[in-house]
Amino acid sequence: MSAYLFVHFKEKRTPDGEQVYFSVSKDGFHWEMVNRGNPVLWSYEGDKGVRDFTITRTKEGKFIILATDLSLAYGMPYQYKNSWEMISRCGSKFLVMWQSEDLLHWSEQKMLALGDENFGCLWAPDIIYDQENQEYLIHWSSAHKCNGYGAKGIFYTRTKDFENFTDARELYRRKDNCTVIDSAMYEENGLYYMFLKSEKNPSNILLLQSDSLTGPFHRMEEFDRCMETLEYGKYEAPTAFRMPDGRWCLMLDYYGCEESGQGYVPFIADSLKSGHFIRADEDFAFPYGFKHGTVMEITDAEYESLKIYEKSPHER
């Protein structure tokens, strides 16, 4: 692999922002728009808007996109009465899935009911492959009946084929009853690292470590120290990837600006184990403010195909 795909949305006040956008890069530093900056996929079901994407390449070579079913442009002022509490309890009951063999031609949108009647929202899915059990672990954040739909925790299901899923179970919850969302998990040298957004105490990004895919997890203090320099309550949606030189790039979505603002901010570390990430804005270039998504490595051939990809706004 020698290039990268970023699947994301745009923070706009119109429904076209909450759709599936692609951007590509050869080095992970300089990013270019795909499809002239227009959506690659549109949501026509559920809330008719999608956010918080993850993408993975399966062991069989198929690509899977999962997303939160949520449109703030359509729903926030009307369906949800400008209430995040209502969204958390009554909205986003499904995750949205698309599948592809080549990143260019995608299946019809599928709505996945991975929770049950005890779940509120299902937000911000992420996928990691479990090498030991040869299956995929999908995790996301939810409000749940177990604590009166209060502070959100992280839940997970397992699948081998993205058609059959195990019952959802709790993966991680803070003991001090603080909400955690936006989980993103990675493996390095047999250990598992999970980035999270904490909504208070601190209102910042956390990094957890475990020797098991399903925990228990503990916080990494060195990462906490690195994040202390950030303005609290302004960063979310962590996603990370390995750069060509072997270092890790952590991208944090900066939402303390207007919708046309910067979006993601990069931080660089020699390893996840070190927990030591250094901000590196000056080295990166973005064509616009990417919002909550995931970076995946792609081949040179896939990069070249996406560079010239064009899709009519009228095509499904």
N, C-alpha and C positions, 0 to 999 in steps of 0.2 A: 504494500500500500504506500502511496506517495502523494496523496491529496486528501482533502477533507470536504465533507458536506455538512452544512449547518441547516437544520430544519427548525423554523421559527415562525413567529407571527409579527405583525406590526401593531404598535399601540396607537390606534386611531379611534376617532369617535364615530366612525362609519363602519358598517358590517364587513366591508372588504378587508379590513385590517385583521379581523379574527378568522383568518383562513390559513392555509398551509403555504408557506413561502420557503424557497430554497436559496442558499448562497453557497459558493464554493471558494476554496483556497488551495494553493499549492504548498503553502508553508505553515498554515495556521495563523499567520500574522496579517496577511492582506486578503481581504474578502471581496468577492464580486457577486453581483446579483445574477440570478438565474431567471429566465423567462421575462427579461426586461423589467424585473422588479414586480411582476404581477403574480398572483397566487398560482400555484401549481395544482392545488386541490381545493375544492369548496365543500363545505358541509351543507347538506340539504335536509338533514334530519335533526331531531332533538331541538336544541336551542338554535340550530342553523349558524353556529359559530363554534370555533375550536381554538384552544389555547394550550400552552404547556406541553409541548411535543417531546416525545422520545422516539428514536429510531434505532433499529438493530438489524444486523445481517445474521440470519439464522445459519446453523451448521449446514443446512441444505442449500444455502445461497439465496434464500428468499429474503426480501426486505419487509419489515413490519414497522408501521407508524402507529403509535397510540397517542391519544390526546384527551384533554378535558373537554367535555361537552358543555360549553358555556359561551354565551354571547352577552357581554356587557352593553354593547352598542344597541342591540335589540331589547334585551331583557331587563337591564338594571333600572331604567326609569319607569317601566310599565309592569312587566311580569314580577319583578322582585322588589318594587316599591323603594328603590334606592337603599336596600337593606342587605348588607353582607350576611347578617344573621339569617335572613330568609333564604339566601342562596345556600348557606352552609347546611341548613336543615332541609330545604325542599328542592334545591336545584342540583344539577350535575349528578344524576343517578346512574349514568352510564359512562363508560369510556368509549371513545370512538377509535375504530381501527381501519386501516387500509393495508393492502398487501401488494407487492410487486415482484416481478422477476428481474427487472432491469433499471429501476428508478425512473423510468419514463412512462410506463403504462401501468396504471393502478386499478385495483379492484374497486367494486362499488363499496361505499361506506358501510361499515357494520357497527352496530351498537352492542357493546358488551355489558351485561348486567353482572358484574363481579361481586357486588355486595348483596345484602338481603334487606328485609324490611327494617332492620336495626341500624342501617347506615343512613347518614345524611349524605353530604356531598362525597364524590370520588374525584379527587383533584390530582393533577400533576403526576402521571404515571412515569415509571422508569423500569427498564428491563435489564437484567443481568443473567448471564448464562451460568448455571450450576454444573461445573465440569464433573464433579463427583457423581451426581445423580442423572446427568445428561438430560437436563430439562431447564426451563426458563423460569425465573422468579420475577414476577411483576409486582412492584410495590408502589404505593400511592398514599396520599394523606386523606383522612376522613374525619368528620364528626360522627359520633356513635352514641347509641342509646346507653351504653355501659356507664357513661358519666353525664347523662342528661344532655347529650349533644353539646357539651362544653368544649374544653380544650381538645384540639385535634391531635390524633396520633397517626402513626404509619402502620399500614396493613399490607398484607401480601397474599398472593395466590401463586400456584405452580401450574405449569403447562408444558407438555411436550410438543404440541402441535398447533397452538393458538386457536383450537376449537373446543377442547375440553379443559376445564379449569377446576382446581381443588377449591374447597370452601375457604373463604377469606379468613385469615388469622392476623392477630396483632404482631407486628414486627418490633416496634419501638414506641415507647411513650415516656415522657419526662415525669419523674417522680414528684416534681413540684407543681404538676398540673399546669404547665405552660404549653401552649400550642406549638407544634412543630409541623412544618409542611415542606414541600419541594425536595423530597429525598432523591439523591443521585448516588449510586453505589458503584465502586470499582474494586478490582482485585490487583494486588501487587505482591509478588513473591509469597503467595499463599495466605496473605492476610486481606481482610476486607475493610474498605474505607467508605463511610457514608457521610456525604455532605447534607446538611439540613438548614432550613431557615427557622430560627426560633423567633417567636413574636414578642417575647419579653424575657428579661433576666438571663442573658441580654437579648435585645432586639437586633439580632445579627446572625451571621452564618456560623454554624458549628461544624466540626469534623469529628466523627466517631470512628473507632477502630474495633475490630473483632477478629478472632481466628476462625469464626464460623459465619456462614452466609446469613444465618438468622439470629445472630447474637449469642450471648449478651454483648452490648456495645458499651464502650467507655469513651469519654471526651478526651481529646488531645489538647493539652494545655498550651503547647507551643503554637498551635493554630489559633487558639483563643487570643494569645498575645499579639499575633500578626493582625488579627481583625480589630483589635482595640483602637487602631488608628482611623478606622472607618466611622463615618457618621452613622449613628444607630438608626434603625428603622428605614433605611434607604436602599437596601440591597436584598435580592432574593434570587431564586431560580438558578442555583449553581449547576454548572455542567463542566466536565473536565475531559481532557484528552492528552495523549502522549504526542509530543512534537517529534519531528524527524531526528533531533539530537538526543532523544531519550528523556528529556525533561518533561514535566507535567505542566500543562496550562489549565488553570482554573478560571472559568468565566463566571462573573457575577452580574446579574441584571440590575443595573442602577435605575430605580424608578423615582428618584428624587428630582425629576426634571419633567419638562413638557413632553408630550408624546413624540415630538420630532427630535428629541434630545439624543444623548449618546447611546443609551441602552447598555449593552454589555461592556464590562470593564475586565481586562485580563490581569491575572496574577500568575507568576512562574515559580515553580519549585523543582529542586533536583529529584525529589522523590516524595511520594505520599507519606511514607513513614516519618520523614523529617518534620512534616507539618508546617514547614517554614516557607511561606509564599510571599513573594515580593511583587508589588504592583508594577505593571509594565505598559502603561498607556501609550508611551511615546513610540513603542515599537509596532503598534497595531493600526490598521486602517479599515474602517467599515463604511460601506456606501450609505447606510442609514442606521437608525437605532433598532437593531435586532431586539426582539423580546422573547422571553421564555421558550427555550428550545434545547436541542441536543446536537453535539458535534459527533460525526462518525467518520472513520477513515474510509476512503474509496480508492479505486485504482486509477491510473492515468487514463485508461480508456473510458471509465465512467465519468471522470472529470471532463474529458473532451466532449462527451455526449451531452452532458448537462450544460456546458458552456454555450452550445449552439441550440439548446432546446427552446422551442417556442410553442406556446399553446394558446389557441384562440380563447378569449374570455367566455365564449359561448359553448366551448367544449366541456363536457362533464368528465 
